[in-house]
Amino acid sequence: MKVKVIGLLILIMCICGGCKAQDVQQEDTFKSCEVFAMDTYMTLTAYGENANGALEKAESRIKELDDKLSTGNADSEIALLNSNGSGKLSKDSFYLLEKSLDISKKTDGAFLPTIYPIMEAWGFPTKEFNVPDASLIKNLMPLLDIGKVDIDSQNDSVSFREEGMKLDFGGIAKGYTSDEIMKIFKENGIESGIINLGGNVHTLGTKTDGSLWKVGIQNPYGDEEYLGVLEIADKAVITSGGYERFFEKDGIIYHHIIDPATGYPADNELQSVTIVSNDGVLADGLSTALFVMGLDKAIKFYRDNSEDFDVIMMTKDDVVYVSEGVSDSFSTSFDMKLIER
């Protein structure tokens, strides 16, 4: 099945600028808006009488979270914590810290919220790319130890035991944001909607005619075909791949998904990992973690935790591995192998 690219989301065809929603006439009238935050463009679409109000509240929530979580904003909670080595966090930031540490422990450190010093060494946050010396990587590795992050749950505060440690919730912030937008939609009576936060897709219900949403998963080769198309309802669909952010130096390509065990970009047989889950935070974190794990460990992790998520993985030899829970709702023109529970 060949699927031509007409936008990341097949169903979102017309987006108005800013977040002042306007009617777009199709079979059903819906409200849609575009927001730039978290260093990416986001599109939000909602159906229902209260769609305008829901989108306005969603935009406000997105900006609130961006202001708190951005490492690039010197006044954000996380930037101040990283600068001072300790601090009190808002409920949002503290929740993300606890979720990050939980995912880190479950994945044996394949996902780490403390990875930021290594990311800085490679220049990914600033886009001033650099291949760091091996000695620098070695010296920075102790700063990744989550055991050196002290948490005071009663006061929602955190401190680092070693100078130079830093947190970054970039690996789960958009997943959390999508969960929060879904809450806002539901609170405002929206029963059908779809959002795309820079490639992180989350759907609410089905389309208004009762059919499933169709989500195109990006082809790592970047050509005019999707890797495949997934039909879903009430799910987050989040993909991580080395093609998203990378640079080339002396003929070698270095991507942004760092293996916390080595301090270098993860190097295994995987090209991309897509997680499908009810939980946007979990999907976001696991898309990175399973990419780092590599195919065999990722398959084992899925089988041990299949009640929480499904997975679609593409290897460098162009084989797509699809877990049992979404195999019947996924179509692709590539060779496909089933991952049984």
C-alpha positions in Angstrom: 0.0 0.0 0.0 1.5 3.3 -1.1 0.5 6.4 0.9 1.4 9.8 -0.5 2.4 12.5 1.9 -0.3 15.3 2.2 0.8 16.4 5.7 1.9 14.6 8.8 -1.7 13.9 9.8 -3.9 12.8 6.9 -7.0 14.2 8.5 -5.7 17.7 9.2 -5.8 19.6 5.9 -6.5 23.3 6.8 -4.8 25.1 9.7 -5.3 28.7 10.5 -2.4 30.8 11.8 -2.1 31.6 15.5 -4.6 30.1 17.9 -7.7 32.1 16.9 -9.7 29.2 15.6 -12.0 29.6 12.6 -14.5 27.4 10.9 -13.2 25.1 8.2 -16.0 23.6 6.1 -15.8 19.9 5.4 -18.3 17.2 6.2 -18.3 18.5 9.7 -17.4 21.9 11.0 -14.4 21.9 13.3 -12.1 24.4 15.0 -8.4 24.2 14.4 -5.4 26.3 15.4 -1.6 26.4 15.2 0.8 27.2 18.1 4.5 27.5 18.1 6.0 26.3 21.5 8.6 23.9 22.8 10.6 24.7 19.7 8.1 23.2 17.4 4.9 23.9 15.5 1.7 22.4 17.0 -1.7 21.9 15.4 -4.8 21.4 17.5 -8.2 20.4 16.1 -11.4 19.9 18.1 -15.0 19.2 17.2 -18.0 20.5 19.2 -19.8 23.6 20.4 -17.1 24.5 22.9 -14.2 24.0 20.5 -13.1 27.6 20.5 -13.0 27.8 24.2 -11.2 24.5 24.5 -8.5 25.5 22.0 -7.9 28.8 23.8 -7.5 27.0 27.1 -5.2 24.5 25.5 -3.0 27.2 24.0 -2.7 28.9 27.4 -1.8 25.6 29.0 0.9 24.9 26.3 2.5 28.2 26.9 2.4 27.8 30.7 4.2 24.4 30.4 6.7 25.8 27.9 7.5 28.7 30.3 8.1 26.2 33.1 10.0 23.4 31.3 12.2 25.1 28.7 15.9 24.7 29.3 16.5 27.5 26.8 14.6 30.0 28.9 16.9 31.2 31.7 13.9 32.1 33.8 12.1 28.7 33.6 11.9 26.5 36.6 14.1 23.9 35.1 16.8 26.3 33.9 16.9 27.9 37.4 17.1 24.5 39.0 20.0 23.5 36.7 21.8 26.8 37.4 21.3 26.7 41.2 21.6 22.9 41.8 18.5 22.9 43.9 15.0 24.4 44.0 11.3 24.0 44.6 9.2 22.8 41.6 5.7 23.3 40.5 3.3 20.4 40.5 3.8 19.9 36.8 7.6 19.8 36.9 7.7 17.6 40.0 5.2 15.2 38.4 7.5 15.0 35.3 10.5 14.4 37.5 8.8 11.5 39.2 7.6 10.1 35.9 11.1 10.5 34.4 12.7 8.6 37.2 10.1 5.9 37.1 10.6 5.4 33.3 14.4 5.5 33.8 14.2 2.7 36.4 11.8 0.6 34.3 14.1 0.8 31.3 17.4 0.2 33.2 18.6 3.7 32.4 17.8 3.7 28.6 15.9 6.9 29.3 17.5 9.5 31.6 16.2 13.0 32.5 19.8 13.8 33.6 21.2 13.4 30.1 21.4 17.2 29.5 25.1 17.7 30.2 25.9 15.2 27.5 23.4 16.8 25.1 25.2 20.2 25.7 28.6 18.7 25.0 27.3 17.6 21.6 25.7 21.0 21.0 22.2 19.7 20.3 20.3 22.3 22.6 22.0 25.3 20.9 22.5 23.7 17.4 26.2 24.6 17.7 27.1 21.0 16.9 30.4 19.5 18.1 32.0 16.0 18.5 33.2 16.1 22.0 36.5 14.6 23.1 36.3 11.1 24.7 37.8 12.5 27.8 35.0 15.1 28.1 32.4 12.5 27.7 34.1 10.3 30.4 34.2 13.3 32.8 30.5 14.1 32.2 29.2 10.5 32.7 29.0 10.7 36.5 26.5 13.6 36.2 24.0 11.3 34.6 23.5 9.2 37.8 19.9 9.6 38.9 20.9 8.3 42.3 22.4 11.7 42.9 19.1 13.4 42.5 17.5 14.0 45.9 13.8 14.5 46.1 11.7 16.0 48.9 8.2 14.9 48.1 6.6 16.8 50.9 7.9 20.1 49.6 8.1 19.3 45.9 11.8 20.2 45.9 14.9 18.7 44.4 18.6 19.0 44.7 21.7 17.5 43.0 24.6 15.9 44.9 27.1 16.8 42.3 27.8 20.2 40.7 27.1 20.3 37.0 24.1 18.0 37.1 21.1 19.1 35.0 17.6 18.0 34.2 15.9 18.1 30.9 12.3 16.9 30.3 12.5 17.3 26.6 12.0 13.6 26.2 8.6 13.6 27.8 7.4 17.2 27.9 5.4 17.0 24.7 3.8 13.7 25.8 2.7 15.4 29.0 1.4 18.4 27.1 -0.7 16.2 24.9 -2.2 14.5 27.9 -3.0 17.9 29.4 -4.7 19.0 26.2 -6.8 15.9 26.1 -7.9 16.7 29.7 -8.9 20.2 28.6 -10.8 18.9 25.6 -12.8 16.4 27.8 -13.5 19.1 30.5 -15.0 21.3 27.7 -17.2 18.6 26.3 -15.1 17.8 23.3 -15.6 14.2 22.2 -13.7 14.2 19.0 -10.3 15.8 18.3 -6.7 15.3 17.1 -3.5 17.2 17.9 0.0 17.1 16.5 2.7 18.5 18.7 5.7 18.5 16.3 5.1 14.9 15.4 3.7 13.7 18.7 0.1 12.8 17.7 -2.8 12.3 20.2 -6.4 11.5 19.3 -9.6 11.9 21.3 -12.4 9.5 20.5 -13.0 8.8 16.8 -13.9 11.1 14.0 -17.4 12.5 14.2 -18.7 9.8 11.7 -17.5 7.1 14.0 -14.5 6.0 11.9 -11.0 5.8 13.3 -8.4 8.5 12.9 -5.7 7.7 10.4 -2.2 8.7 11.4 0.8 8.6 9.0 4.1 7.5 10.6 7.1 9.3 9.1 9.4 7.4 6.8 13.0 7.7 8.1 14.2 8.2 4.5 12.1 11.4 4.4 10.7 10.7 0.9 7.1 11.1 -0.2 5.8 8.0 1.4 4.9 7.2 5.0 6.5 4.3 6.8 2.9 3.2 7.3 -0.6 4.3 8.4 -2.2 3.5 11.7 -5.9 3.7 12.4 -6.6 4.5 16.0 -8.9 6.2 18.6 -8.0 7.6 22.0 -4.3 7.0 21.7 -1.0 8.9 21.7 1.3 8.0 18.8 4.9 9.1 19.3 7.9 8.4 17.2 11.6 8.8 17.8 14.3 8.4 15.2 17.8 9.5 14.4 16.6 11.4 11.3 14.8 14.0 13.5 17.9 16.0 14.6 21.5 15.2 13.5 24.7 16.7 12.0 27.5 15.4 9.9 31.2 15.7 10.7 34.0 14.2 8.6 31.5 12.0 6.7 29.9 10.6 9.9 26.3 11.3 10.9 25.6 12.0 14.6 22.0 12.0 15.8 20.5 13.4 19.0 19.3 10.2 20.7 22.2 9.6 23.1 22.8 6.3 24.7 23.2 7.1 28.4 25.5 4.1 28.8 28.1 5.5 26.4 27.4 9.2 26.1 27.4 8.8 22.3 24.4 8.6 19.8 22.7 5.2 20.1 24.1 2.9 17.4 22.1 -0.2 16.7 19.9 -1.8 14.0 16.9 0.6 14.6 15.9 3.6 12.4 12.8 4.6 14.2 10.5 3.6 17.1 6.8 4.5 17.4 5.0 3.9 20.7 1.1 3.7 20.8 -0.4 4.2 24.3 -3.2 5.8 26.3 -0.5 7.6 28.2 1.3 10.4 26.3 4.1 10.7 28.9 4.9 7.0 28.8 4.8 6.9 25.0 7.2 9.8 24.7 9.7 8.4 27.2 9.5 4.8 25.8 10.0 5.9 22.1 13.5 7.2 23.2 14.2 4.3 25.5 13.4 1.5 23.1 15.4 3.2 20.4 18.4 3.2 22.7 17.8 -0.5 23.7 17.9 -1.8 20.1 15.6 -4.4 18.6 16.0 -7.5 20.7 15.8 -5.7 24.1 13.0 -3.5 22.9 11.0 -6.6 21.9 11.6 -8.2 25.3 10.6 -5.0 27.0 7.4 -4.9 25.0 6.5 -8.5 25.9 7.1 -7.8 29.6 4.9 -4.6 29.5 2.5 -5.2 26.6 -0.5 -4.1 28.7 0.8 -0.5 28.7 1.7 0.1 25.1 2.2 -1.1 21.5 5.2 -0.5 19.3 6.2 -0.1 15.6 9.9 -0.3 14.9 11.8 0.0 11.6 15.2 -1.5 11.2 18.1 -0.4 9.0 17.3 -3.3 6.6 13.9 -1.8 6.1 11.8 -4.3 8.0 9.0 -3.0 10.1 8.3 -4.8 13.4 4.7 -4.4 14.7 3.3 -5.5 18.0 0.3 -7.7 18.1 -2.0 -5.0 19.6 -1.9 -2.7 16.6 -1.0 -5.2 13.8 -4.5 -5.3 12.4 -4.9 -1.5 12.3 -1.5 -0.8 10.7 -0.7 -0.9 7.0 2.7 -0.5 5.3 4.4 -1.1 2.0 7.5 -2.4 3.8 8.2 -5.9 4.9 6.4 -6.4 8.2 7.0 -8.8 11.0 4.7 -9.5 13.9 5.8 -9.1 17.5 3.6 -11.4 19.6 2.9 -10.7 23.2 
